[in-house]
Amino acid sequence: MVRSSASAPDGSDAAASKGSVRLARGVTATWYYTISALLFFELFIVANTVLLILGAGIRPSAAAAVAISIGGLVWVVSTVALMIDYRHRTDTAGLVRWRRQLLPLLVAVAYAILAGTVSGLWTVAAVPVLQSLLLLNWQPGVRMRAMLAATVVIIGLAVVDFRMFDDGAAAGFGPLALFSAMLPAMTVASLWWWDVLVRLDRARASESRLAATQERLRVATDVHDLQGHHLQVIALQLELAERLMAKDPDAALEQLRAARGSVAEAQQGTRDLALRFRTAALTDEIANAVDLLRAAGTSAEASVDAGADRAPASVLGPVIRETTTNVLRHGGGKWAQLSLKKDGESWRYEIVNDSAGDSGSADGSGSDDGSGLEGVGRRAAEAGGTLNVRRGKQEFAVVVSVPAGTPGEDAR
C-alpha cells in the first residue's frame, strides 16, 4: 500500500503538473550549483594570491594582503552580477549590455591593476579581467575560441611570472598558476552546461504546450464528429417529417419523435464525452480531497492501494468529490480518513470523519445538488455496487463498494 501524495487542488493533471514543477526546481538548483562552483574557484584564486604575497617573499606586507583580500571580494561580488545577467540572457542579445555590465567590468579592471601592482605578477593581473570577459554573452563558437585564447594568455604569463621566483618559492606559485589556467575552461564548461539545461527546459515547456494543443484538437475533433453526425441525422428526420406532414401525418409524427430521440442521444453523447475528459485518476482525486480538507483545517490522511488508478474512476470519482463535500459541510472538522482498497473482486472506498451531530450529514441534504448520499447510493447501484453508512456518536463513515469489472474501469 502507498500513501497518497499531495497534488494540486484543482482538476488538472496533477502528475504532469508536479513533474513540471520538479523540472523547474531542478533548473534553479543547477543554476545555484553552477554559480557556487565558479565563485569557489574565484575565491580560491584570491586566497592563494594573498597566501603567496604573505609567504613567498613577494613584497610581503600586511597592508598589501588586506588590499588584495578586500579588492578580491569586491571583484568576486561583481562577477555575481555578470552571472545573474547571463542567466537571463537571450540568444539575440548583444555581447555587452553596458548599463548592467559596465560597472562589473570596471571593477575587474580596477582589481586587476591593484592586484598586479601589489603582487608584481602578470597572472594575478590578467585573471580578473579575462574571467569577467568570459562571463559576457558570447556566442557558443566564439566563447570557445575566447576560452582557448584566455587559457593561452594565462599560461604564457604564468611562465613569465615563474622567473621571478627561486626554486623554493616557485612551488608556492604552482597552485595559483594551475587554478588560474583551469578557470577559463571551467567557466565555459559551466556556462555550456547551463545553456544545455535551459534548452532542455524550453523543449519540455514546448512539448507540454504542444501536448495541450493536440489534446484540444482531439477534443474538438471528437465533438465535431459526434455533433456533426447527430445534427445530420436530425436534419434528415425533420426534412422527412416536413415532406410527410401533408400526406401521412402519423409517419411525420413518428419522424419527429425519432428526431427528438436523436437530440437526446446527442445530449447524452456530449455528457459522456465531457465526463471522459473531465475524469481524473483516482489517486489524484483522493489527493485533491485530502488537500481540500486540510485547507479547511481538517487533519486528513489517505491510504491508497497501488494500482488504484485501475478502479472505475467514472463511478468513484464523483463519489469521492460528493463525500468530501459532505464532510466539509456536515463533519466535525477535526479529522478525516480516506481509503481506496482492492477487496476481493471489488474496489472499496471509505471515508470516515468525526461527527458534528448534524443530521444533514446523514442525509446529505446540504450538498450542492440536493442529492447527497442518496446520489452516491444511486451511482453505486447503477454500477452494481453498494453503499453502506455507519453513524456513531463520535464518527460518521461512508463505504462504497464497486465491482472491479465495472464499465469504465481503466484497462491498464
C-alpha positions as CSV (number, residue, x, y, z in Angstrom):
1,M,0.0,0.0,0.0
2,V,1.1,3.5,-0.7
3,R,0.2,6.8,0.9
4,S,-1.5,9.3,-1.4
5,S,0.7,12.2,-2.4
6,A,-0.4,15.8,-2.3
7,S,-1.3,17.4,-5.6
8,A,-2.8,20.5,-7.0
9,P,-6.3,21.0,-5.6
10,D,-7.7,21.9,-9.0
11,G,-8.8,19.4,-11.6
12,S,-5.7,19.5,-13.7
13,D,-3.4,16.6,-14.3
14,A,-1.5,16.6,-11.1
15,A,1.2,14.2,-12.2
16,A,2.2,16.3,-15.2
17,S,1.9,19.5,-13.1
18,K,4.2,18.2,-10.4
19,G,6.6,16.9,-13.0
20,S,6.9,20.4,-14.4
21,V,7.5,21.8,-11.0
22,R,10.2,19.3,-10.3
23,L,12.0,20.2,-13.5
24,A,11.8,23.9,-12.9
25,R,13.2,23.5,-9.4
26,G,15.9,21.3,-10.8
27,V,16.9,24.0,-13.3
28,T,17.1,26.6,-10.5
29,A,19.1,24.2,-8.3
30,T,21.5,23.6,-11.1
31,W,22.0,27.3,-11.6
32,Y,22.9,27.8,-7.9
33,Y,25.3,24.9,-8.2
34,T,26.9,26.5,-11.3
35,I,27.3,29.9,-9.7
36,S,28.6,28.4,-6.4
37,A,31.3,26.4,-8.2
38,L,32.6,29.4,-10.2
39,L,32.6,31.6,-7.1
40,F,34.5,29.0,-5.2
41,F,37.2,28.9,-7.9
42,E,37.4,32.7,-7.9
43,L,37.7,32.9,-4.1
44,F,40.3,30.1,-4.1
45,I,42.4,32.1,-6.5
46,V,42.1,35.3,-4.4
47,A,43.1,33.4,-1.3
48,N,46.1,31.8,-3.0
49,T,47.2,35.2,-4.1
50,V,47.0,36.5,-0.5
51,L,49.0,33.5,0.8
52,L,51.6,33.9,-1.9
53,I,52.1,37.5,-1.0
54,L,52.5,36.7,2.7
55,G,54.5,33.5,2.4
56,A,56.6,33.7,-0.8
57,G,58.6,36.8,-0.2
58,I,56.9,38.9,-2.9
59,R,56.7,42.3,-1.3
60,P,55.4,40.9,1.9
61,S,53.1,43.4,3.6
62,A,50.0,43.0,5.8
63,A,48.5,46.1,4.1
64,A,49.1,44.6,0.7
65,A,47.4,41.3,1.8
66,V,44.4,43.3,3.2
67,A,44.1,45.3,0.0
68,I,44.2,42.1,-2.2
69,S,41.6,40.4,0.1
70,I,39.1,43.3,0.1
71,G,39.6,44.0,-3.6
72,G,39.3,40.3,-4.4
73,L,36.0,40.1,-2.6
74,V,34.6,43.1,-4.4
75,W,35.6,41.6,-7.7
76,V,34.0,38.2,-6.8
77,V,30.8,40.0,-5.9
78,S,30.9,41.9,-9.2
79,T,31.1,38.6,-11.1
80,V,27.9,37.6,-9.4
81,A,26.1,40.4,-11.2
82,L,27.6,39.2,-14.5
83,M,26.4,35.6,-13.8
84,I,22.9,36.7,-12.9
85,D,22.8,38.7,-16.1
86,Y,24.0,35.7,-18.1
87,R,21.2,33.5,-16.5
88,H,18.6,35.7,-18.1
89,R,20.3,36.2,-21.4
90,T,18.8,35.7,-24.8
91,D,20.4,34.4,-28.0
92,T,19.7,37.6,-29.8
93,A,21.2,39.9,-27.2
94,G,24.5,41.6,-27.9
95,L,27.8,40.8,-26.3
96,V,27.7,43.6,-23.7
97,R,24.7,45.3,-22.1
98,W,26.6,48.4,-21.0
99,R,24.1,49.7,-18.5
100,R,24.1,46.4,-16.5
101,Q,27.7,45.2,-17.2
102,L,29.9,48.3,-17.3
103,L,30.3,48.6,-13.6
104,P,31.4,44.9,-13.0
105,L,33.9,45.2,-15.9
106,L,35.3,48.4,-14.4
107,V,35.6,46.6,-11.0
108,A,37.5,43.8,-12.7
109,V,39.9,46.2,-14.3
110,A,40.4,48.1,-11.1
111,Y,41.1,44.9,-9.2
112,A,43.5,43.7,-11.9
113,I,45.5,46.9,-11.6
114,L,45.6,46.7,-7.8
115,A,46.5,43.0,-7.6
116,G,49.1,43.3,-10.4
117,T,50.7,46.3,-8.8
118,V,50.8,44.9,-5.3
119,S,52.0,41.4,-6.3
120,G,54.0,42.3,-9.3
121,L,52.6,39.2,-11.1
122,W,51.1,39.3,-14.6
123,T,49.0,36.3,-14.0
124,V,47.3,37.8,-11.0
125,A,46.5,41.0,-13.0
126,A,45.2,39.1,-16.0
127,V,42.8,36.6,-14.4
128,P,40.1,39.1,-13.1
129,V,39.8,40.8,-16.5
130,L,39.7,37.6,-18.5
131,Q,37.3,35.9,-16.2
132,S,34.8,38.8,-16.3
133,L,35.1,38.9,-20.1
134,L,34.3,35.2,-20.4
135,L,31.0,35.8,-18.4
136,L,29.7,38.1,-21.2
137,N,27.1,37.0,-23.7
138,W,29.5,35.3,-26.2
139,Q,28.1,33.1,-29.0
140,P,28.9,29.4,-28.4
141,G,31.6,29.1,-31.0
142,V,33.1,32.4,-30.2
143,R,33.2,31.7,-26.5
144,M,35.2,28.5,-27.1
145,R,37.8,30.5,-29.0
146,A,37.8,33.2,-26.3
147,M,38.4,30.5,-23.7
148,L,41.3,29.0,-25.6
149,A,42.8,32.4,-26.0
150,A,42.4,33.3,-22.3
151,T,44.0,30.0,-21.3
152,V,47.0,30.5,-23.6
153,V,47.4,34.1,-22.2
154,I,47.3,32.9,-18.6
155,I,49.7,30.0,-19.2
156,G,52.1,32.4,-21.0
157,L,52.0,35.0,-18.3
158,A,52.5,32.2,-15.6
159,V,55.7,31.1,-17.4
160,V,56.9,34.7,-17.3
161,D,56.0,35.0,-13.6
162,F,57.8,31.8,-12.7
163,R,61.1,33.5,-13.5
164,M,60.5,35.8,-10.6
165,F,60.8,33.0,-8.0
166,D,63.6,30.9,-6.8
167,D,63.2,27.2,-6.7
168,G,61.7,27.2,-3.2
169,A,59.2,30.0,-3.8
170,A,58.1,28.7,-7.2
171,A,56.3,25.8,-5.5
172,G,54.0,28.2,-3.8
173,F,53.1,29.8,-7.1
174,G,52.3,26.5,-8.7
175,P,48.7,26.1,-7.3
176,L,47.8,29.6,-8.2
177,A,49.1,29.2,-11.7
178,L,47.3,25.9,-12.1
179,F,43.9,27.1,-10.9
180,S,44.2,30.3,-12.9
181,A,44.8,28.3,-16.1
182,M,41.9,26.0,-15.3
183,L,39.4,28.8,-14.5
184,P,38.6,29.7,-18.2
185,A,37.8,26.1,-19.1
186,M,35.7,25.6,-16.0
187,T,33.8,28.8,-16.6
188,V,33.0,28.0,-20.2
189,A,32.1,24.4,-19.4
190,S,29.7,25.5,-16.6
191,L,28.0,28.1,-18.8
192,W,27.7,25.5,-21.6
193,W,26.0,23.1,-19.2
194,W,23.7,25.8,-18.1
195,D,22.8,26.6,-21.7
196,V,22.1,22.9,-22.4
197,L,19.8,22.7,-19.4
198,V,17.9,25.9,-20.4
199,R,17.3,24.5,-23.9
200,L,16.0,21.2,-22.4
201,D,13.7,23.1,-20.1
202,R,12.4,25.2,-23.0
203,A,11.9,22.0,-25.0
204,R,10.0,20.5,-22.1
205,A,7.8,23.6,-22.0
206,S,7.2,23.5,-25.8
207,E,6.4,19.8,-25.6
208,S,3.9,20.5,-22.8
209,R,2.2,23.2,-24.9
210,L,2.2,21.0,-27.9
211,A,0.5,18.2,-26.0
212,A,-2.1,20.6,-24.7
213,T,-2.8,21.8,-28.2
214,Q,-3.0,18.3,-29.5
215,E,-5.5,17.4,-26.7
216,R,-7.6,20.4,-27.5
217,L,-7.6,19.4,-31.2
218,R,-8.6,15.9,-30.3
219,V,-11.5,17.1,-28.2
220,A,-12.6,19.5,-30.9
221,T,-12.5,16.6,-33.4
222,D,-14.5,14.3,-31.2
223,V,-17.1,17.0,-30.6
224,H,-17.3,17.7,-34.3
225,D,-17.7,14.1,-35.2
226,L,-20.3,13.5,-32.5
227,Q,-22.4,16.6,-33.1
228,G,-22.0,16.5,-36.8
229,H,-23.3,13.0,-37.1
230,H,-26.3,13.7,-34.9
231,L,-27.2,17.0,-36.4
232,Q,-27.1,15.5,-39.9
233,V,-29.4,12.7,-38.8
234,I,-31.8,15.2,-37.1
235,A,-31.9,17.4,-40.2
236,L,-32.8,14.4,-42.4
237,Q,-35.5,13.3,-40.0
238,L,-37.0,16.8,-39.8
239,E,-36.9,17.2,-43.5
240,L,-38.7,13.9,-44.0
241,A,-41.3,14.8,-41.4
242,E,-41.9,18.1,-43.3
243,R,-42.5,16.2,-46.5
244,L,-44.8,13.6,-44.9
245,M,-46.8,16.2,-42.9
246,A,-49.5,16.6,-45.6
247,K,-49.6,13.1,-46.9
248,D,-49.1,10.9,-43.8
249,P,-49.3,12.8,-40.5
250,D,-48.7,9.7,-38.5
251,A,-45.5,8.9,-40.3
252,A,-44.4,12.6,-39.9
253,L,-45.1,12.4,-36.2
254,E,-43.0,9.3,-36.0
255,Q,-40.1,11.1,-37.6
256,L,-40.5,14.0,-35.2
257,R,-40.3,11.5,-32.3
258,A,-37.2,9.9,-33.9
259,A,-35.6,13.4,-34.2
260,R,-36.3,14.0,-30.5
261,G,-34.6,10.7,-29.7
262,S,-31.6,11.8,-31.8
263,V,-31.4,15.0,-29.8
264,A,-31.4,13.0,-26.6
265,E,-28.7,10.8,-27.9
266,A,-26.6,13.8,-28.9
267,Q,-27.1,15.3,-25.4
268,Q,-26.0,12.0,-23.7
269,G,-23.1,11.6,-26.1
270,T,-21.9,15.1,-25.2
271,R,-22.2,14.4,-21.5
272,D,-20.3,11.1,-21.9
273,L,-17.6,12.9,-23.8
274,A,-17.3,15.6,-21.2
275,L,-17.1,13.1,-18.4
276,R,-14.4,11.1,-20.2
277,F,-12.1,14.2,-20.5
278,R,-13.1,15.5,-17.0
279,T,-12.4,12.3,-15.1
280,A,-9.1,12.4,-13.2
281,A,-7.1,9.5,-11.9
282,L,-8.5,8.3,-8.6
283,T,-5.1,8.7,-6.8
284,D,-5.3,12.4,-7.8
285,E,-8.9,12.6,-6.8
286,I,-8.1,11.4,-3.3
287,A,-5.0,13.6,-3.1
288,N,-7.2,16.6,-4.1
289,A,-9.7,15.7,-1.4
290,V,-7.0,15.5,1.2
291,D,-5.6,18.8,0.2
292,L,-9.1,20.4,0.3
293,L,-9.9,19.0,3.7
294,R,-6.5,20.2,5.1
295,A,-7.1,23.6,3.6
296,A,-10.3,23.7,5.6
297,G,-8.4,23.0,8.8
298,T,-9.2,19.3,9.0
299,S,-6.5,16.8,9.8
300,A,-6.8,14.4,6.8
301,E,-5.0,11.3,5.9
302,A,-5.4,8.8,3.0
303,S,-4.4,5.3,2.3
304,V,-4.5,4.1,-1.3
305,D,-3.6,0.7,-2.8
306,A,-1.0,0.5,-5.5
307,G,-2.8,0.3,-8.8
308,A,-5.8,2.2,-7.6
309,D,-5.9,4.1,-10.8
310,R,-7.3,1.0,-12.4
311,A,-10.5,1.3,-10.4
312,P,-13.6,2.7,-12.2
313,A,-12.9,6.5,-12.0
314,S,-16.2,7.3,-13.8
315,V,-18.1,5.9,-10.8
316,L,-15.8,6.5,-7.8
317,G,-14.5,10.0,-8.9
318,P,-17.9,11.7,-8.3
319,V,-18.4,9.7,-5.2
320,I,-15.1,10.9,-3.7
321,R,-16.0,14.5,-4.6
322,E,-19.5,14.3,-3.1
323,T,-18.4,12.6,0.1
324,T,-15.6,15.2,0.6
325,T,-18.2,18.0,0.2
326,N,-20.4,16.2,2.7
327,V,-17.5,16.1,5.2
328,L,-16.8,19.8,4.7
329,R,-20.4,20.8,5.1
330,H,-21.5,18.5,8.0
331,G,-18.4,17.0,9.6
332,G,-16.9,17.9,12.9
333,G,-13.9,19.5,11.1
334,K,-11.2,17.9,13.2
335,W,-10.1,14.8,11.4
336,A,-10.9,12.6,8.4
337,Q,-9.6,9.4,6.9
338,L,-9.9,8.2,3.3
339,S,-9.0,4.9,1.8
340,L,-9.3,3.1,-1.5
341,K,-8.5,-0.6,-1.5
342,K,-9.0,-3.7,-3.6
343,D,-11.3,-6.0,-1.7
344,G,-11.6,-9.3,-3.5
345,E,-13.3,-8.6,-6.8
346,S,-14.4,-5.1,-5.8
347,W,-12.9,-1.7,-5.1
348,R,-13.8,-0.4,-1.6
349,Y,-13.8,3.3,-1.0
350,E,-14.3,4.5,2.6
351,I,-14.3,8.0,4.2
352,V,-14.5,8.4,8.0
353,N,-14.7,11.7,9.8
354,D,-15.6,13.0,13.3
355,S,-19.3,13.6,13.8
356,A,-20.7,17.1,14.3
357,G,-24.1,15.8,15.4
358,D,-25.6,17.4,12.3
359,S,-28.5,15.5,10.9
360,G,-27.5,16.8,7.5
361,S,-24.5,14.5,7.4
362,A,-26.8,11.6,7.5
363,D,-28.9,12.5,4.5
364,G,-26.7,14.8,2.7
365,S,-29.3,17.5,2.4
366,G,-26.7,20.2,2.3
367,S,-25.0,19.1,-0.8
368,D,-24.9,21.3,-3.9
369,D,-27.4,19.3,-6.0
370,G,-29.6,18.2,-3.1
371,S,-29.0,14.6,-3.6
372,G,-26.1,14.0,-1.2
373,L,-25.7,10.4,-0.1
374,E,-28.8,9.4,-2.0
375,G,-27.0,10.3,-5.2
376,V,-23.9,8.4,-4.0
377,G,-26.1,5.4,-3.4
378,R,-27.7,5.7,-6.8
379,R,-24.3,5.9,-8.6
380,A,-23.1,2.8,-6.7
381,A,-26.3,0.9,-7.5
382,E,-26.1,1.7,-11.2
383,A,-22.6,0.3,-11.2
384,G,-23.7,-2.9,-9.4
385,G,-22.1,-1.8,-6.2
386,T,-23.3,-1.0,-2.7
387,L,-23.4,2.0,-0.2
388,N,-23.0,1.4,3.5
389,V,-23.3,4.3,6.0
390,R,-22.2,4.0,9.6
391,R,-23.4,6.6,12.1
392,G,-21.9,6.9,15.6
393,K,-21.7,9.4,18.4
394,Q,-18.0,10.1,17.6
395,E,-17.7,9.3,13.9
396,F,-19.5,9.1,10.6
397,A,-18.4,6.7,7.8
398,V,-19.4,6.1,4.2
399,V,-18.3,2.9,2.5
400,V,-18.9,2.4,-1.3
401,S,-18.0,-0.9,-2.9
402,V,-18.0,-1.2,-6.7
403,P,-17.2,-4.4,-8.7
404,A,-13.8,-4.4,-10.3
405,G,-15.3,-5.2,-13.7
406,T,-17.5,-2.1,-13.7
407,P,-17.7,-0.5,-17.2
408,G,-15.4,2.5,-17.4
409,E,-12.6,0.8,-15.4
410,D,-9.2,1.8,-16.7
411,A,-7.8,-1.2,-18.5
412,R,-4.2,-0.9,-17.8
